[in-house]
Amino acid sequence: MEIIVFEKDTYWKMQAELMKMFRESLKEANKPQDDWISIEEAKQLLGVKSKSKMQQLRNDNAIKFSKHGRRLIRYSKSSILDYLKKNIPSY
């Protein structure tokens, strides 16, 4: 076993830096995630009207989605935009 010895001031400085990093990480984690949108917004972006087309896109892993519980499905806006860029030349 190794023992590392710190001076008192160095220890408190290191602890303050760690707490600062921890607070910044918490702030980042608590930011609202603007990337996740509802099915209505996703359908509007894609120009899709049916839920079955959205299901097909999910099954093909063409766009990223997240399912919460039994019904709430959110779609990644950035993955939808990437899908449009790849599949629609004028987009």
Secondary structure as UniProt FT lines:
FT   HELIX           8..30
FT   TURN            34..35
FT   STRAND          36..37
FT   HELIX           39..46
FT   HELIX           51..59
FT   TURN            60..61
FT   STRAND          65..68
FT   TURN            69..71
FT   STRAND          72..76
FT   HELIX           77..87
FT   TURN            89..90
//
